[in-house]
Amino acid sequence: MQTPLWTPSSERIHASRIWSFIQSVNQHYGKDFSSYNDLWQWSVDHLDQFWSHFWDFAEIKASRKGERVLDHADKMPGAEWFPDARLNFAENLLKFRDDKPALVFRGETDDRYSLTHAELYRKVAQLASALRQQGVVKGDIVAGFVPNLPETIIAMLATTSIGAVWTSCSPDFGINGVLDRFGQVKPKVLFTADGYLYNGKANNSIERVAGIAEHLSSVERIVVIPYLNEQPDVSPLNNAVLLADFVDNDATEIVFEQVPFNHPLYVMYSSGTTGVPKCILHSVGGTLIQQLKELILHTDIGREDSFFYYTTCGWMMWNWMVTGLATGCKVVLFDGSPFAPRPSILWKVAEEEQISVFGTSAKYLAALEKAGVKPGRDFDLRPLKAILSTGSPLSHESFLYVYRDIKKRFAALFYFRWNRYCLLLCVRISDTTGVGRGVAVPWFRYGC
């Protein structure tokens, strides 16, 4: 019989948020659950009770929750969740407005830029006001051809605070790749940076943005975020303005547009390997409550955590990571190559930012082992409690590498398996109690 790589202590189990949720369910519904399996079975058998109680447990902000949780539960498609609810996605991600760190940006150059929750709220207010003055209204599309910067998150939050819809892709995409995506959704405003850094090389984006905008007649304004240069030349772009000249510096408050639970939030895209990328529309309420469930119950993230995921704005893990703001944790961003200027760069960031939850991919872990990097030997990783691995399945060798050379006894390693085309998400999860389980949960995704 094989020995588990890791088993949580009783103290770890009873300190977890999923354990607190189990106790809350027991008290509210008169249950006597004592394990993950008990909770899982109840969540499957009583969908309405589970999701309604989690809504309250996660303290989701809404002008109205409503009494109805699930209509037409026997229909797929056709089921309707929280049909009377009215809420705003950005309001939930901005509900903490104190001086604790909200976002920290790190890059290949070792530069560090941070924002508190209060500063983040103020910057979103300034940009949201500018977007409203530009004529952006509920239901409009705003696009980002952007690196993984704090300004990108600010643009997304400003967009969704209005009830508009955000879509983005990575700045390393070619012109045709961007047009294959944005050309289908016809954005009104396009955010971009003047360029991006990767593997020590500065890549200018202005020329490609000009080529993109030439074929996107719907774009009324291009907002340029200075990244490579403090004052980039935007003259090759029509209707372009620097971010600092676009924002409304007098705005201090945000008017959060209240929208239905199934109101559009994100447009994301399939890979495009079998033709033009397919649009995938994500709803406000479904995205929020599902991602909060995963972050709070399965990943055990809270205010004291420092949360990192290596991703670009063209990968759905960026959208997942950003929702971490709703837990009040510190979200750490990194843009650039994970091996530049040295293979251990992300672990230097992990040490300096005291990262407790580190998200990455199976490919990265395999490459890290091949490069001979031993983070557990070279860095102080005492705050680290979990590693998340997404994408391709993690090999047996990589599991062993994590426990041998990163941290021997710290937490179960998570593996999320996403099905982009289904209304149900089947997740292979090792939760904080150490139990792996295949779980069918509503994911609220709709093709467009």
GIQUI-V104632 format. One record per residue. N is the residue number from 1. PHI is phi in degrees with one decimal (NA if undefined). PSI is psi in degrees with one decimal (999 if undefined). Layout:
[[N:PHI:PSI] [N:PHI:PSI]]
This chain:
[[1:NA:131.2] [2:-75.5:146.3] [3:-90.9:132.2] [4:-57.9:144.7] [5:-65.7:-32.4] [6:-154.8:138.8] [7:-133.2:128.3] [8:-70.9:150.6] [9:-74.7:164.3] [10:-60.7:-37.6] [11:-63.9:-40.8] [12:-65.0:-42.4] [13:-61.2:-48.6] [14:-75.4:-12.4] [15:-93.9:-4.4] [16:-80.0:158.0] [17:-72.0:-30.4] [18:-68.7:-31.8] [19:-68.6:-40.4] [20:-61.9:-38.6] [21:-65.9:-41.5] [22:-59.2:-43.9] [23:-65.2:-35.9] [24:-65.3:-41.2] [25:-63.9:-45.2] [26:-56.5:-45.2] [27:-69.3:-41.9] [28:-75.2:-37.3] [29:-109.2:4.5] [30:67.8:34.8] [31:-95.8:175.9] [32:-135.5:44.7] [33:-71.2:142.4] [34:-136.6:6.3] [35:-146.5:165.9] [36:-61.5:-41.2] [37:-59.8:-39.3] [38:-60.4:-46.8] [39:-64.9:-43.8] [40:-59.9:-46.9] [41:-62.5:-41.6] [42:-65.0:-38.4] [43:-66.3:-30.5] [44:-78.7:-40.7] [45:-77.6:-25.5] [46:-133.2:70.4] [47:-57.0:-44.9] [48:-64.8:-43.0] [49:-66.0:-43.8] [50:-59.7:-52.1] [51:-71.9:-33.7] [52:-65.6:-42.6] [53:-70.8:-36.5] [54:-66.8:-36.5] [55:-51.3:-48.6] [56:-69.5:-40.8] [57:-62.4:-39.7] [58:-80.5:-5.7] [59:55.7:49.1] [60:-67.2:129.8] [61:-84.6:131.4] [62:-156.7:145.8] [63:-72.2:-22.7] [64:-157.2:129.0] [65:-91.4:-43.0] [66:85.5:160.8] [67:-85.6:-30.4] [68:-81.8:132.1] [69:-103.0:-46.1] [70:-144.6:117.4] [71:-105.1:144.4] [72:58.9:49.9] [73:-63.2:-21.0] [74:-88.4:3.3] [75:-110.7:137.4] [76:-150.3:106.7] [77:-77.0:167.9] [78:131.9:-21.6] [79:-64.3:143.1] [80:-129.3:121.6] [81:-97.1:136.6] [82:42.2:60.2] [83:-66.5:-18.4] [84:-100.3:-2.6] [85:-71.9:149.9] [86:-137.0:125.4] [87:-156.2:176.4] [88:-136.7:131.1] [89:-62.4:-51.3] [90:-62.1:-34.4] [91:-60.1:-35.7] [92:-73.0:-33.6] [93:-79.2:-14.8] [94:-113.2:22.0] [95:-75.0:-17.9] [96:-96.2:127.1] [97:-134.8:38.9] [98:-103.2:-166.3] [99:-97.1:14.7] [100:-76.7:149.5] [101:-64.7:134.8] [102:-106.1:-48.9] [103:-130.2:137.7] [104:-129.3:128.3] [105:-105.5:132.7] [106:-130.7:148.0] [107:-142.5:-172.4] [108:-61.9:-28.1] [109:-85.0:2.6] [110:69.8:10.5] [111:-66.2:151.1] [112:-132.2:131.3] [113:-137.0:129.8] [114:-133.4:155.4] [115:-134.3:137.6] [116:-80.8:170.3] [117:-61.9:-37.9] [118:-66.2:-43.2] [119:-65.5:-38.7] [120:-62.4:-44.6] [121:-58.9:-44.7] [122:-63.6:-42.3] [123:-67.8:-36.2] [124:-66.3:-40.1] [125:-59.5:-43.4] [126:-65.2:-39.6] [127:-77.9:-36.9] [128:-62.1:-41.3] [129:-62.0:-41.8] [130:-64.0:-39.9] [131:-65.0:-40.1] [132:-62.8:-41.8] [133:-65.5:-28.4] [134:-74.0:-13.8] [135:103.3:9.4] [136:-72.9:129.1] [137:-129.4:173.1] [138:-53.3:129.7] [139:95.1:-16.4] [140:-67.1:157.1] [141:-101.2:131.1] [142:-121.0:131.0] [143:-115.2:153.5] [144:-129.8:122.7] [145:-108.5:80.1] [146:-140.7:150.2] [147:-73.5:176.5] [148:-85.4:74.7] [149:-111.0:159.4] [150:-57.5:-35.7] [151:-62.9:-29.1] [152:-66.5:-44.0] [153:-65.8:-39.2] [154:-60.0:-43.3] [155:-64.0:-41.1] [156:-64.3:-44.5] [157:-66.8:-39.4] [158:-63.0:-41.3] [159:-62.6:-50.4] [160:-74.4:-21.7] [161:-64.2:-27.8] [162:-83.4:-14.9] [163:90.5:10.2] [164:-82.5:174.7] [165:-114.6:134.0] [166:-103.1:140.1] [167:-143.0:146.8] [168:-151.8:159.4] [169:-147.1:165.4] [170:-75.4:146.3] [171:-72.5:-3.0] [172:-87.1:-1.6] [173:-69.3:147.4] [174:-78.7:170.8] [175:-57.7:-47.0] [176:-64.8:-38.2] [177:-62.3:-38.7] [178:-69.8:-45.1] [179:-64.4:-34.5] [180:-59.4:-28.1] [181:-95.8:-63.0] [182:-67.6:-26.2] [183:-63.4:-23.4] [184:-81.0:-24.6] [185:-108.7:-14.3] [186:55.2:70.2] [187:-68.0:149.0] [188:-86.5:-36.4] [189:-126.8:140.1] [190:-120.6:120.6] [191:-94.3:140.0] [192:-148.8:165.4] [193:-106.7:163.4] [194:-70.5:-13.5] [195:172.1:-167.9] [196:-152.5:163.1] [197:-108.7:137.1] [198:-152.1:124.4] [199:55.3:41.3] [200:81.9:-0.7] [201:-109.6:133.2] [202:-87.6:126.1] [203:-115.3:117.0] [204:-78.7:134.2] [205:-103.0:-13.0] [206:-58.9:-43.9] [207:-62.9:-42.3] [208:-68.5:-37.0] [209:-63.1:-38.0] [210:-61.4:-40.8] [211:-67.3:-35.5] [212:-68.3:-48.4] [213:-63.4:-28.7] [214:-59.6:-28.7] [215:-108.2:6.4] [216:-117.1:81.3] [217:-67.4:-16.4] [218:-72.3:-21.2] [219:-73.1:119.0] [220:-95.8:-22.1] [221:-151.6:135.9] [222:-109.5:123.2] [223:-107.4:120.6] [224:-103.4:125.2] [225:-93.6:118.0] [226:-67.3:126.4] [227:-132.3:-54.9] [228:-75.2:-34.6] [229:-133.7:147.0] [230:-68.8:-33.7] [231:-130.1:74.7] [232:-68.6:151.6] [233:-81.7:113.9] [234:-106.4:10.8] [235:-60.7:-27.9] [236:-68.7:-8.8] [237:-106.5:132.9] [238:-79.7:142.3] [239:58.3:34.7] [240:-101.8:149.7] [241:-148.0:144.8] [242:-71.3:149.2] [243:-54.3:-44.5] [244:-63.0:-28.3] [245:-87.6:-10.4] [246:-93.9:-38.0] [247:-67.4:155.2] [248:-96.0:98.0] [249:-67.3:-15.2] [250:-85.8:-13.0] [251:-75.0:135.9] [252:-126.9:-18.1] [253:-124.6:153.8] [254:-111.0:131.8] [255:-92.7:104.7] [256:-82.7:113.1] [257:-69.6:122.0] [258:-84.7:126.6] [259:-128.6:161.9] [260:-62.9:160.7] [261:-56.0:-39.5] [262:-97.0:19.3] [263:-66.6:142.6] [264:-60.6:141.3] [265:-120.7:-58.7] [266:-122.5:145.8] [267:-109.8:120.1] [268:-116.5:178.4] [269:-138.7:148.1] [270:-71.6:172.8] [271:-69.0:-24.7] [272:83.6:14.8] [273:-75.2:-17.7] [274:-119.9:30.9] [275:131.9:-163.4] [276:-61.4:136.0] [277:-53.8:138.1] [278:-88.4:136.1] [279:-71.9:139.4] [280:-128.3:115.9] [281:-96.6:128.1] [282:-110.3:139.6] [283:-89.6:158.3] [284:-60.9:-58.3] [285:-69.5:-41.8] [286:-63.1:-45.3] [287:-62.0:-46.8] [288:-62.1:-51.8] [289:-72.1:-35.4] [290:-69.2:-44.8] [291:-68.4:-35.6] [292:-65.6:-37.4] [293:-58.9:-45.6] [294:-67.1:-40.4] [295:-71.4:-43.0] [296:-82.4:-51.4] [297:-81.3:-47.4] [298:-85.4:-32.6] [299:-104.3:-11.9] [300:61.0:42.6] [301:-95.1:136.9] [302:-146.4:-166.9] [303:-61.3:-30.3] [304:-82.2:-4.4] [305:-89.1:153.2] [306:-115.5:114.2] [307:-113.8:127.4] [308:-131.1:139.7] [309:-138.3:127.0] [310:-80.2:111.9] [311:-158.3:166.2] [312:-111.9:173.6] [313:-78.6:0.6] [314:-99.0:1.4] [315:-114.9:140.0] [316:-63.8:-15.4] [317:-68.6:-22.3] [318:-62.4:-46.8] [319:-62.3:-38.0] [320:-67.9:-44.9] [321:-60.3:-43.3] [322:-61.3:-32.2] [323:-64.3:-15.1] [324:-55.3:-26.5] [325:-57.9:-29.8] [326:-69.9:-15.1] [327:-89.6:-9.5] [328:84.3:6.7] [329:-77.1:173.1] [330:-90.4:122.2] [331:-98.7:123.4] [332:-102.3:125.3] [333:-105.6:145.4] [334:-138.1:132.9] [335:-125.9:132.4] [336:130.0:-168.8] [337:-79.2:135.6] [338:-73.2:0.2] [339:-120.3:13.8] [340:-126.4:137.8] [341:-82.1:0.5] [342:-151.1:154.8] [343:-61.3:-21.7] [344:-96.4:12.2] [345:-55.7:-41.9] [346:-67.2:-27.5] [347:-81.5:-25.6] [348:-65.6:-43.3] [349:-62.0:-42.9] [350:-58.7:-42.3] [351:-66.5:-48.2] [352:-70.4:-32.7] [353:-95.6:2.4] [354:51.6:50.7] [355:-66.2:130.2] [356:-102.0:-26.4] [357:-128.3:117.9] [358:-116.5:115.8] [359:-105.3:139.0] [360:-157.8:-160.5] [361:-126.9:162.5] [362:-62.0:-38.0] [363:-62.0:-41.2] [364:-64.7:-44.9] [365:-62.8:-39.3] [366:-65.5:-41.8] [367:-67.7:-35.2] [368:-64.7:-44.0] [369:-63.7:-41.8] [370:-62.3:-33.0] [371:-78.7:-4.6] [372:78.0:20.2] [373:-79.2:133.2] [374:-124.3:83.1] [375:-58.6:-38.0] [376:-64.7:-25.7] [377:-83.5:-36.8] [378:-98.4:-11.8] [379:-137.0:154.5] [380:-85.1:104.4] [381:-112.6:28.7] [382:-58.0:-36.1] [383:-70.9:-17.5] [384:-66.0:124.3] [385:-119.1:-15.0] [386:-158.2:144.5] [387:-115.9:132.3] [388:-107.9:132.3] [389:-124.1:126.4] [390:-128.6:155.3] [391:107.8:-124.5] [392:-71.3:156.9] [393:-60.2:143.2] [394:-81.1:131.4] [395:-73.1:160.0] [396:-58.6:-38.8] [397:-63.0:-37.4] [398:-71.3:-35.8] [399:-57.3:-48.3] [400:-64.3:-37.8] [401:-61.5:-43.1] [402:-58.8:-48.4] [403:-77.1:-23.3] [404:-85.0:-44.0] [405:-116.1:-5.3] [406:-108.5:-62.7] [407:-157.0:128.2] [408:-74.2:-43.5] [409:-137.4:96.6] [410:-142.4:-43.5] [411:-174.4:160.3] [412:-65.1:151.4] [413:-96.2:125.4] [414:-84.1:144.5] [415:-134.8:110.0] [416:-96.0:131.0] [417:-116.4:111.5] [418:-97.1:132.8] [419:-108.0:106.3] [420:-73.2:-15.5] [421:-106.9:2.8] [422:-111.0:153.5] [423:-77.4:-19.0] [424:-107.8:141.6] [425:-108.7:119.5] [426:-96.8:121.7] [427:-117.0:132.0] [428:-98.9:106.5] [429:-123.7:134.4] [430:-100.8:104.0] [431:-79.6:-179.8] [432:-67.1:-10.8] [433:-90.1:0.3] [434:84.7:9.2] [435:-102.8:124.3] [436:-86.7:144.3] [437:-157.7:141.9] [438:-87.4:120.8] [439:-121.7:130.0] [440:-97.3:118.4] [441:-135.0:151.3] [442:-67.4:134.6] [443:-115.5:-10.5] [444:55.7:45.6] [445:-107.5:139.5] [446:-134.5:130.4] [447:-72.4:146.3] [448:-120.4:999]]
